[in-house]
Amino acid sequence: MNDPITKPEVYRALKQLINVIIGRDYAEATKNLARYPSERIKECHKICITAQAASFGNQEKSAQIQRKIDSLNSLYALARLAEEVEWD
């Protein structure tokens, strides 16, 4: 656990977190971007925004989607950081 972290490990962790946050359906819809976490997160964000608009009037569903959006925003910051690191 004290070994330096590698880029593939970070990307694998991001992929797992994305899948947990967005759920199976969205994961399937964006699996073509699995190797590009930032792009996948942006695409998931678009899907969530569309779903949120469709859930207008259903406060519970809208709140659930908003939590996904908030989590995706946090993951996007981590994905961008992972892209900016100069990996050995």
Backbone as JSON Lines, residues from 0, in Angstrom:
{"i":0,"aa":"M","n":[0.81,-1.2,0.0],"ca":[0.0,0.0,0.0],"c":[0.85,1.26,0.0]}
{"i":1,"aa":"N","n":[2.14,1.12,0.2],"ca":[3.01,2.29,0.22],"c":[3.69,2.54,-1.12]}
{"i":2,"aa":"D","n":[3.42,1.68,-2.1],"ca":[4.0,1.89,-3.43],"c":[3.37,3.12,-4.07]}
{"i":3,"aa":"P","n":[4.14,3.8,-4.93],"ca":[3.57,4.96,-5.63],"c":[2.37,4.53,-6.48]}
{"i":4,"aa":"I","n":[1.39,5.39,-6.52],"ca":[0.19,5.08,-7.31],"c":[0.5,5.29,-8.79]}
{"i":5,"aa":"T","n":[-0.13,4.5,-9.62],"ca":[0.12,4.58,-11.06],"c":[-1.11,5.16,-11.77]}
{"i":6,"aa":"K","n":[-0.89,5.64,-12.97],"ca":[-1.98,6.2,-13.76],"c":[-3.09,5.17,-14.0]}
{"i":7,"aa":"P","n":[-2.76,3.92,-14.38],"ca":[-3.83,2.93,-14.56],"c":[-4.64,2.69,-13.29]}
{"i":8,"aa":"E","n":[-4.0,2.73,-12.13],"ca":[-4.73,2.57,-10.87],"c":[-5.7,3.71,-10.63]}
{"i":9,"aa":"V","n":[-5.26,4.92,-10.92],"ca":[-6.12,6.09,-10.74],"c":[-7.3,6.03,-11.7]}
{"i":10,"aa":"Y","n":[-7.04,5.69,-12.95],"ca":[-8.11,5.61,-13.94],"c":[-9.09,4.49,-13.6]}
{"i":11,"aa":"R","n":[-8.59,3.38,-13.09],"ca":[-9.46,2.28,-12.68],"c":[-10.35,2.72,-11.5]}
{"i":12,"aa":"A","n":[-9.76,3.45,-10.56],"ca":[-10.53,3.95,-9.42],"c":[-11.61,4.93,-9.88]}
{"i":13,"aa":"L","n":[-11.25,5.83,-10.79],"ca":[-12.23,6.78,-11.33],"c":[-13.36,6.03,-12.03]}
{"i":14,"aa":"K","n":[-13.01,5.02,-12.81],"ca":[-14.02,4.23,-13.53],"c":[-14.98,3.57,-12.54]}
{"i":15,"aa":"Q","n":[-14.45,2.99,-11.48],"ca":[-15.31,2.34,-10.48],"c":[-16.23,3.35,-9.82]}
{"i":16,"aa":"L","n":[-15.7,4.49,-9.46],"ca":[-16.53,5.51,-8.81],"c":[-17.6,6.06,-9.75]}
{"i":17,"aa":"I","n":[-17.23,6.27,-10.99],"ca":[-18.22,6.73,-11.98],"c":[-19.35,5.72,-12.07]}
{"i":18,"aa":"N","n":[-19.0,4.44,-12.18],"ca":[-20.02,3.4,-12.31],"c":[-20.94,3.34,-11.09]}
{"i":19,"aa":"V","n":[-20.38,3.52,-9.92],"ca":[-21.19,3.5,-8.69],"c":[-22.13,4.7,-8.66]}
{"i":20,"aa":"I","n":[-21.62,5.85,-9.02],"ca":[-22.41,7.08,-8.94],"c":[-23.53,7.12,-9.98]}
{"i":21,"aa":"I","n":[-23.2,6.77,-11.21],"ca":[-24.18,6.96,-12.29],"c":[-25.11,5.78,-12.49]}
{"i":22,"aa":"G","n":[-24.72,4.61,-12.03],"ca":[-25.58,3.44,-12.21],"c":[-25.34,2.74,-13.53]}
{"i":23,"aa":"R","n":[-25.92,1.56,-13.62],"ca":[-25.66,0.66,-14.75],"c":[-26.07,1.23,-16.11]}
{"i":24,"aa":"D","n":[-27.26,1.83,-16.18],"ca":[-27.75,2.33,-17.47],"c":[-26.85,3.42,-18.04]}
{"i":25,"aa":"Y","n":[-26.49,4.39,-17.22],"ca":[-25.62,5.46,-17.7],"c":[-24.22,4.92,-17.99]}
{"i":26,"aa":"A","n":[-23.78,3.96,-17.2],"ca":[-22.46,3.37,-17.43],"c":[-22.43,2.7,-18.81]}
{"i":27,"aa":"E","n":[-23.49,1.99,-19.13],"ca":[-23.57,1.35,-20.45],"c":[-23.6,2.38,-21.57]}
{"i":28,"aa":"A","n":[-24.32,3.47,-21.34],"ca":[-24.46,4.51,-22.37],"c":[-23.15,5.23,-22.65]}
{"i":29,"aa":"T","n":[-22.21,5.17,-21.7],"ca":[-20.94,5.9,-21.87],"c":[-19.71,4.99,-21.85]}
{"i":30,"aa":"K","n":[-19.91,3.7,-21.99],"ca":[-18.77,2.78,-21.88],"c":[-17.73,3.0,-22.97]}
{"i":31,"aa":"N","n":[-18.12,3.59,-24.1],"ca":[-17.16,3.88,-25.16],"c":[-16.13,4.93,-24.71]}
{"i":32,"aa":"L","n":[-16.41,5.65,-23.64],"ca":[-15.49,6.67,-23.13],"c":[-14.76,6.2,-21.87]}
{"i":33,"aa":"A","n":[-14.8,4.92,-21.58],"ca":[-14.23,4.38,-20.34],"c":[-12.74,4.71,-20.18]}
{"i":34,"aa":"R","n":[-12.03,4.85,-21.27],"ca":[-10.59,5.15,-21.2],"c":[-10.31,6.64,-21.04]}
{"i":35,"aa":"Y","n":[-11.37,7.45,-21.07],"ca":[-11.23,8.91,-20.98],"c":[-12.15,9.44,-19.88]}
{"i":36,"aa":"P","n":[-11.71,9.33,-18.63],"ca":[-12.59,9.68,-17.51],"c":[-13.22,11.07,-17.59]}
{"i":37,"aa":"S","n":[-12.46,12.07,-17.94],"ca":[-13.02,13.43,-17.99],"c":[-14.13,13.53,-19.03]}
{"i":38,"aa":"E","n":[-13.9,12.96,-20.18],"ca":[-14.91,12.99,-21.24],"c":[-16.15,12.19,-20.84]}
{"i":39,"aa":"R","n":[-15.92,11.06,-20.19],"ca":[-17.04,10.24,-19.74],"c":[-17.86,10.97,-18.69]}
{"i":40,"aa":"I","n":[-17.2,11.64,-17.79],"ca":[-17.91,12.39,-16.76],"c":[-18.72,13.52,-17.38]}
{"i":41,"aa":"K","n":[-18.15,14.21,-18.36],"ca":[-18.89,15.28,-19.04],"c":[-20.14,14.72,-19.73]}
{"i":42,"aa":"E","n":[-20.0,13.57,-20.37],"ca":[-21.13,12.95,-21.04],"c":[-22.19,12.52,-20.04]}
{"i":43,"aa":"C","n":[-21.77,11.95,-18.93],"ca":[-22.71,11.56,-17.87],"c":[-23.44,12.78,-17.32]}
{"i":44,"aa":"H","n":[-22.71,13.88,-17.2],"ca":[-23.31,15.13,-16.72],"c":[-24.43,15.56,-17.66]}
{"i":45,"aa":"K","n":[-24.18,15.48,-18.96],"ca":[-25.21,15.85,-19.94],"c":[-26.44,14.95,-19.8]}
{"i":46,"aa":"I","n":[-26.2,13.66,-19.63],"ca":[-27.31,12.71,-19.47],"c":[-28.11,13.05,-18.21]}
{"i":47,"aa":"C","n":[-27.41,13.38,-17.15],"ca":[-28.08,13.72,-15.89],"c":[-28.91,14.99,-16.02]}
{"i":48,"aa":"I","n":[-28.38,15.97,-16.71],"ca":[-29.12,17.22,-16.91],"c":[-30.41,16.95,-17.67]}
{"i":49,"aa":"T","n":[-30.32,16.11,-18.7],"ca":[-31.51,15.74,-19.47],"c":[-32.51,14.99,-18.6]}
{"i":50,"aa":"A","n":[-32.01,14.06,-17.78],"ca":[-32.88,13.31,-16.88],"c":[-33.52,14.22,-15.84]}
{"i":51,"aa":"Q","n":[-32.78,15.18,-15.37],"ca":[-33.32,16.11,-14.37],"c":[-34.44,16.95,-14.98]}
{"i":52,"aa":"A","n":[-34.25,17.39,-16.2],"ca":[-35.3,18.17,-16.86],"c":[-36.56,17.31,-17.05]}
{"i":53,"aa":"A","n":[-36.35,16.04,-17.37],"ca":[-37.48,15.13,-17.57],"c":[-38.2,14.8,-16.25]}
{"i":54,"aa":"S","n":[-37.51,14.98,-15.13],"ca":[-38.11,14.66,-13.84],"c":[-38.79,15.87,-13.2]}
{"i":55,"aa":"F","n":[-38.99,16.92,-13.97],"ca":[-39.62,18.13,-13.45],"c":[-40.93,17.78,-12.75]}
{"i":56,"aa":"G","n":[-41.08,18.29,-11.54],"ca":[-42.29,18.02,-10.77],"c":[-42.13,16.86,-9.8]}
{"i":57,"aa":"N","n":[-41.13,16.04,-9.99],"ca":[-40.87,14.92,-9.08],"c":[-39.66,15.3,-8.23]}
{"i":58,"aa":"Q","n":[-39.92,15.89,-7.08],"ca":[-38.83,16.42,-6.25],"c":[-37.86,15.34,-5.8]}
{"i":59,"aa":"E","n":[-38.36,14.17,-5.48],"ca":[-37.48,13.09,-5.02],"c":[-36.51,12.67,-6.11]}
{"i":60,"aa":"K","n":[-37.01,12.47,-7.3],"ca":[-36.17,12.06,-8.44],"c":[-35.19,13.18,-8.79]}
{"i":61,"aa":"S","n":[-35.68,14.4,-8.8],"ca":[-34.83,15.54,-9.11],"c":[-33.69,15.68,-8.1]}
{"i":62,"aa":"A","n":[-33.98,15.48,-6.83],"ca":[-32.94,15.55,-5.79],"c":[-31.92,14.43,-5.96]}
{"i":63,"aa":"Q","n":[-32.4,13.26,-6.33],"ca":[-31.5,12.13,-6.56],"c":[-30.54,12.44,-7.72]}
{"i":64,"aa":"I","n":[-31.06,12.99,-8.76],"ca":[-30.23,13.33,-9.92],"c":[-29.27,14.46,-9.56]}
{"i":65,"aa":"Q","n":[-29.72,15.41,-8.76],"ca":[-28.83,16.5,-8.34],"c":[-27.65,15.96,-7.55]}
{"i":66,"aa":"R","n":[-27.88,14.95,-6.72],"ca":[-26.77,14.33,-5.98],"c":[-25.77,13.68,-6.94]}
{"i":67,"aa":"K","n":[-26.28,13.06,-7.99],"ca":[-25.39,12.48,-9.01],"c":[-24.57,13.58,-9.67]}
{"i":68,"aa":"I","n":[-25.22,14.67,-10.01],"ca":[-24.53,15.78,-10.65],"c":[-23.44,16.34,-9.74]}
{"i":69,"aa":"D","n":[-23.76,16.52,-8.47],"ca":[-22.77,17.03,-7.51],"c":[-21.59,16.08,-7.4]}
{"i":70,"aa":"S","n":[-21.85,14.79,-7.35],"ca":[-20.78,13.8,-7.27],"c":[-19.95,13.78,-8.54]}
{"i":71,"aa":"L","n":[-20.6,13.9,-9.68],"ca":[-19.88,13.94,-10.96],"c":[-18.97,15.17,-11.03]}
{"i":72,"aa":"N","n":[-19.43,16.3,-10.5],"ca":[-18.59,17.5,-10.48],"c":[-17.33,17.27,-9.65]}
{"i":73,"aa":"S","n":[-17.47,16.6,-8.52],"ca":[-16.3,16.28,-7.69],"c":[-15.37,15.32,-8.41]}
{"i":74,"aa":"L","n":[-15.92,14.31,-9.04],"ca":[-15.1,13.35,-9.78],"c":[-14.4,14.02,-10.96]}
{"i":75,"aa":"Y","n":[-15.06,14.97,-11.58],"ca":[-14.45,15.67,-12.71],"c":[-13.19,16.4,-12.26]}
{"i":76,"aa":"A","n":[-13.24,17.01,-11.08],"ca":[-12.05,17.69,-10.55],"c":[-10.92,16.69,-10.35]}
{"i":77,"aa":"L","n":[-11.23,15.52,-9.82],"ca":[-10.2,14.49,-9.62],"c":[-9.67,13.96,-10.95]}
{"i":78,"aa":"A","n":[-10.55,13.78,-11.92],"ca":[-10.12,13.29,-13.23],"c":[-9.2,14.3,-13.91]}
{"i":79,"aa":"R","n":[-9.53,15.57,-13.8],"ca":[-8.66,16.6,-14.38],"c":[-7.31,16.61,-13.7]}
{"i":80,"aa":"L","n":[-7.3,16.45,-12.39],"ca":[-6.05,16.38,-11.65],"c":[-5.21,15.2,-12.13]}
{"i":81,"aa":"A","n":[-5.85,14.05,-12.31],"ca":[-5.13,12.85,-12.77],"c":[-4.53,13.08,-14.16]}
{"i":82,"aa":"E","n":[-5.2,13.87,-14.99],"ca":[-4.68,14.15,-16.33],"c":[-3.51,15.13,-16.29]}
{"i":83,"aa":"E","n":[-3.47,15.97,-15.28],"ca":[-2.42,16.98,-15.18],"c":[-1.12,16.46,-14.54]}
{"i":84,"aa":"V","n":[-1.24,15.36,-13.83],"ca":[-0.06,14.79,-13.18],"c":[0.9,14.27,-14.23]}
{"i":85,"aa":"E","n":[2.19,14.51,-14.01],"ca":[3.21,13.96,-14.89],"c":[3.6,12.6,-14.34]}
{"i":86,"aa":"W","n":[3.07,11.55,-14.95],"ca":[3.31,10.19,-14.49],"c":[4.67,9.71,-14.93]}
{"i":87,"aa":"D","n":[5.34,8.97,-14.06],"ca":[6.65,8.4,-14.4],"c":[6.51,7.22,-15.31]}
